[in-house]
Amino acid sequence: MLLLAPVMLVVAWLLAAFAIGAPAHAEVIVPIVTPPPADAYQDIGIVALSSLSEASVWVARGLFAVARTIAFATIAALVVARAHGEVVTLAAARRALRARAATFAALGGLSFGYGLLVSQQASLDPARDATVAASALAAGMLVLPSAFIAAAGGRRLGRAIGRGIATRRPLGHVILVAGYGAGVNGLYRLASFGEPGRPGALPMTLYAVAAAWLAVLFALTLARRAVLLEPGEPPLGPPATGRRKGRKRT
C-alpha cells in the first residue's frame, strides 16, 4: 500500500491540474506529492496559473487544500502503522482520519496559510523568489510533517505542533529534511538532464512518481524516529478499533 498510494496520488493531482485548465506544460501538469507546507505552496501556484475566474480560484485552492490534507494525513497514518509493525491498510488509515479529523483539519489549515504567506512574500521580490520560497518552505517542513506524524499517533493539536517544534535530536531532524530536499532536487535535475528548455512529459512523470515515493520514505523515517526517540511518551500508533465483547452468560 505504501508503494501504490503515491502513484495513485500523482494520477489524482495530474487529473486535477487538467480539470482546472492549468497550462499544458510538463512542469505544471505533473505536480508532485510533497510534505506540508510545500504541497500547499505548489497547489497555490498551479491554481494561479489556471483559467479559472477570480472567485473560482479561491474555491479551487480550498478544494486542493482539503485534498492535500487528506492525502498527507493518510500517508501519516499508514507510515505510523508501518513503524509499529501493524498491517498497513486503507481501512485502518480511514479510521485514524475519522478519529483525528479535527486535528488534521487544523494542521491542514496551518499548512495552507503558511503556503499562501510564502507565495505572497516571494512574489513581492521576484528576483529572490526561489531563494525566499525554498528557505521558508524548508523551515515549515521542519515542523508540519512531524506534527502530522504526531497527530496520526494520537497526539492532540497542541502536543502535535509541540512535537514538530521541539523534536528530539534536532540536528538529525534538520539533516533528514535537508536530505529530502536534496533528493527531490537531484531527481528533478536527473529528469531535466539533456532536455533543452522545459523537461519532457515522460521524464517529469517519472520524476513525480519517484518524488512521491521519496516523500513516503521521508514520512516513514519521521515516524520511526518518533517511535525510537520518545520512549517515555504514550505509544505512538494507530487508534484501537473494534469493541470489546463481553462474555455471553448462560
C-alpha positions as CSV (number, residue, x, y, z in Angstrom):
1,M,0.0,0.0,0.0
2,L,2.9,2.4,0.8
3,L,4.1,1.8,-2.8
4,L,0.7,2.1,-4.5
5,A,-0.6,5.2,-2.6
6,P,1.9,7.7,-4.0
7,V,1.3,6.6,-7.6
8,M,-2.5,7.0,-7.1
9,L,-1.9,10.4,-5.6
10,V,0.2,11.5,-8.6
11,V,-2.5,10.4,-11.0
12,A,-5.2,12.3,-8.9
13,W,-3.2,15.5,-8.9
14,L,-2.5,15.2,-12.6
15,L,-6.2,14.9,-13.4
16,A,-7.0,17.8,-11.0
17,A,-4.5,20.1,-12.8
18,F,-6.1,19.2,-16.1
19,A,-9.6,19.8,-14.7
20,I,-8.9,23.4,-13.7
21,G,-7.3,24.2,-17.0
22,A,-3.7,24.7,-16.0
23,P,-1.2,25.3,-18.8
24,A,-0.2,22.1,-20.6
25,H,3.4,22.2,-19.6
26,A,5.1,19.2,-18.0
27,E,6.3,21.2,-15.1
28,V,2.7,22.3,-14.3
29,I,0.5,19.3,-15.1
30,V,2.7,16.9,-13.1
31,P,2.5,18.3,-9.5
32,I,4.5,16.1,-7.1
33,V,3.4,14.6,-3.8
34,T,5.3,16.6,-1.1
35,P,5.0,17.1,2.6
36,P,3.3,20.2,4.0
37,P,3.7,23.1,3.6
38,A,5.4,22.6,0.2
39,D,2.3,20.9,-1.1
40,A,0.1,23.9,-0.3
41,Y,2.6,26.3,-1.9
42,Q,2.7,24.2,-5.0
43,D,-1.1,24.0,-5.4
44,I,-1.5,27.7,-4.9
45,G,0.9,28.3,-7.8
46,I,-0.8,25.8,-10.0
47,V,-4.3,27.2,-9.3
48,A,-3.0,30.8,-10.0
49,L,-1.9,29.6,-13.5
50,S,-5.3,28.1,-14.3
51,S,-8.0,29.5,-16.5
52,L,-10.4,29.9,-13.6
53,S,-12.2,33.1,-12.7
54,E,-11.0,35.1,-9.6
55,A,-13.9,33.7,-7.5
56,S,-13.3,30.2,-8.6
57,V,-9.6,30.4,-7.8
58,W,-10.3,30.5,-4.1
59,V,-12.8,27.7,-4.3
60,A,-10.2,25.6,-6.2
61,R,-7.5,26.5,-3.6
62,G,-9.8,25.4,-0.8
63,L,-10.5,22.1,-2.5
64,F,-6.9,21.4,-3.2
65,A,-6.0,22.2,0.5
66,V,-8.7,19.7,1.7
67,A,-7.4,17.1,-0.7
68,R,-3.8,17.6,0.2
69,T,-4.6,17.4,3.9
70,I,-6.5,14.1,3.5
71,A,-3.7,12.8,1.3
72,F,-0.8,13.5,3.7
73,A,-2.9,12.5,6.7
74,T,-3.5,9.2,5.1
75,I,0.2,8.8,4.4
76,A,1.0,9.7,8.0
77,A,-1.5,7.1,9.3
78,L,0.0,4.4,7.0
79,V,3.6,5.1,8.0
80,V,2.8,5.3,11.7
81,A,1.1,1.8,11.4
82,R,4.1,0.5,9.5
83,A,6.6,1.9,12.0
84,H,4.9,-0.1,14.7
85,G,4.8,-3.3,12.6
86,E,1.0,-3.0,12.1
87,V,-0.8,-4.2,9.0
88,V,-0.9,-1.2,6.6
89,T,-4.4,-0.9,5.1
90,L,-6.5,1.9,3.9
91,A,-9.3,0.8,6.2
92,A,-7.1,1.4,9.2
93,A,-6.0,4.8,7.8
94,R,-9.6,5.9,7.3
95,R,-10.3,5.0,11.0
96,A,-7.3,7.1,12.0
97,L,-8.5,10.0,9.9
98,R,-12.0,9.9,11.4
99,A,-10.6,9.7,14.9
100,R,-8.3,12.7,14.5
101,A,-10.3,14.7,11.8
102,A,-10.3,18.0,13.8
103,T,-6.5,17.8,14.4
104,F,-5.7,17.0,10.8
105,A,-8.1,19.8,9.6
106,A,-6.3,22.3,11.8
107,L,-2.9,21.2,10.6
108,G,-4.1,21.4,7.0
109,G,-5.3,25.0,7.6
110,L,-1.9,25.9,9.1
111,S,-0.2,24.4,6.1
112,F,-2.4,26.3,3.6
113,G,-2.0,29.6,5.4
114,Y,1.8,29.1,5.6
115,G,2.0,28.2,1.9
116,L,-0.2,31.2,1.0
117,L,2.0,33.5,3.0
118,V,5.2,32.2,1.4
119,S,3.8,32.6,-2.1
120,Q,2.8,36.2,-1.4
121,Q,6.1,37.1,0.2
122,A,8.1,35.5,-2.6
123,S,6.1,37.4,-5.3
124,L,7.0,40.7,-3.7
125,D,10.6,40.2,-4.8
126,P,10.7,38.1,-8.0
127,A,14.5,38.4,-8.1
128,R,14.7,36.4,-4.9
129,D,11.6,34.3,-5.5
130,A,13.3,30.9,-5.5
131,T,15.6,31.6,-2.5
132,V,12.8,33.1,-0.3
133,A,10.4,30.3,-1.1
134,A,12.9,27.5,-0.6
135,S,14.1,28.8,2.7
136,A,10.7,29.4,4.1
137,L,9.3,26.1,3.0
138,A,12.3,24.3,4.4
139,A,11.6,26.0,7.8
140,G,8.0,24.9,7.6
141,M,8.9,21.3,6.7
142,L,10.9,21.2,10.0
143,V,7.6,21.4,11.9
144,L,4.5,20.5,9.9
145,P,5.3,16.9,8.7
146,S,6.4,15.9,12.2
147,A,3.1,17.4,13.5
148,F,1.1,15.3,11.1
149,I,3.0,12.2,12.2
150,A,2.4,13.0,15.9
151,A,-1.3,13.6,15.2
152,A,-1.5,10.2,13.4
153,G,0.0,8.7,16.5
154,G,-2.8,10.1,18.7
155,R,-1.4,13.5,19.8
156,R,-3.8,16.4,20.1
157,L,-3.2,19.6,18.2
158,G,-1.1,21.4,20.8
159,R,1.1,18.4,21.5
160,A,1.4,17.5,17.8
161,I,2.7,21.0,17.0
162,G,4.9,20.9,20.1
163,R,6.4,17.6,18.8
164,G,7.0,19.3,15.5
165,I,8.8,22.3,17.1
166,A,10.6,20.6,19.9
167,T,11.7,17.4,18.2
168,R,14.4,15.4,20.0
169,R,17.9,15.3,18.4
170,P,17.1,18.3,16.3
171,L,20.4,18.1,14.3
172,G,19.3,14.7,12.9
173,H,15.9,16.1,12.1
174,V,17.5,19.0,10.2
175,I,19.7,16.6,8.3
176,L,16.7,14.5,7.4
177,V,14.8,17.5,6.0
178,A,17.8,18.7,4.1
179,G,18.4,15.3,2.7
180,Y,14.8,15.1,1.5
181,G,15.2,18.4,-0.2
182,A,18.4,17.4,-1.9
183,G,16.9,14.2,-3.0
184,V,13.9,15.9,-4.7
185,N,16.2,18.5,-6.3
186,G,18.5,15.7,-7.5
187,L,15.6,13.8,-9.1
188,Y,14.5,16.9,-10.9
189,R,17.9,17.6,-12.3
190,L,18.1,14.0,-13.4
191,A,14.7,14.3,-15.1
192,S,15.6,17.5,-16.9
193,F,19.1,16.4,-17.8
194,G,19.8,16.9,-21.6
195,E,16.3,18.4,-22.1
196,P,16.5,21.8,-23.9
197,G,14.0,24.2,-22.3
198,R,11.2,22.6,-20.4
199,P,11.6,18.9,-19.4
200,G,9.6,16.4,-21.4
201,A,6.3,14.9,-20.1
202,L,7.7,11.4,-19.6
203,P,10.8,12.4,-17.6
204,M,8.6,14.6,-15.4
205,T,6.0,11.9,-14.9
206,L,8.7,9.5,-13.8
207,Y,10.1,12.3,-11.6
208,A,6.7,12.8,-10.0
209,V,6.4,9.1,-9.1
210,A,9.9,8.9,-7.7
211,A,9.4,12.0,-5.7
212,A,6.2,10.7,-4.3
213,W,8.0,7.5,-3.1
214,L,10.7,9.7,-1.6
215,A,8.0,11.7,0.3
216,V,6.6,8.5,1.7
217,L,10.1,7.3,2.7
218,F,10.7,10.7,4.4
219,A,7.4,10.4,6.3
220,L,8.2,6.8,7.3
221,T,11.6,7.9,8.6
222,L,9.9,10.6,10.7
223,A,7.5,8.0,12.2
224,R,10.3,5.6,13.1
225,R,12.3,8.4,14.7
226,A,9.3,9.3,16.7
227,V,8.9,5.7,17.9
228,L,12.6,5.4,18.8
229,L,13.2,8.9,20.4
230,E,10.1,9.1,22.6
231,P,10.3,6.1,24.9
232,G,8.6,8.0,27.8
233,E,5.6,9.0,25.7
234,P,2.4,7.0,25.3
235,P,2.6,4.5,22.5
236,L,2.7,6.2,19.1
237,G,0.4,4.1,16.9
238,P,-2.9,3.7,15.2
239,P,-6.1,4.0,17.4
240,A,-7.6,1.0,18.9
241,T,-10.5,-0.2,16.8
242,G,-13.3,-2.6,17.5
243,R,-15.4,-3.1,20.6
244,R,-14.8,-5.2,23.5
245,K,-17.2,-8.0,23.6
246,G,-18.4,-9.3,26.9
247,R,-18.7,-12.9,27.6
248,K,-22.1,-14.3,26.9
249,R,-23.7,-15.5,30.1
250,T,-25.5,-18.8,30.1
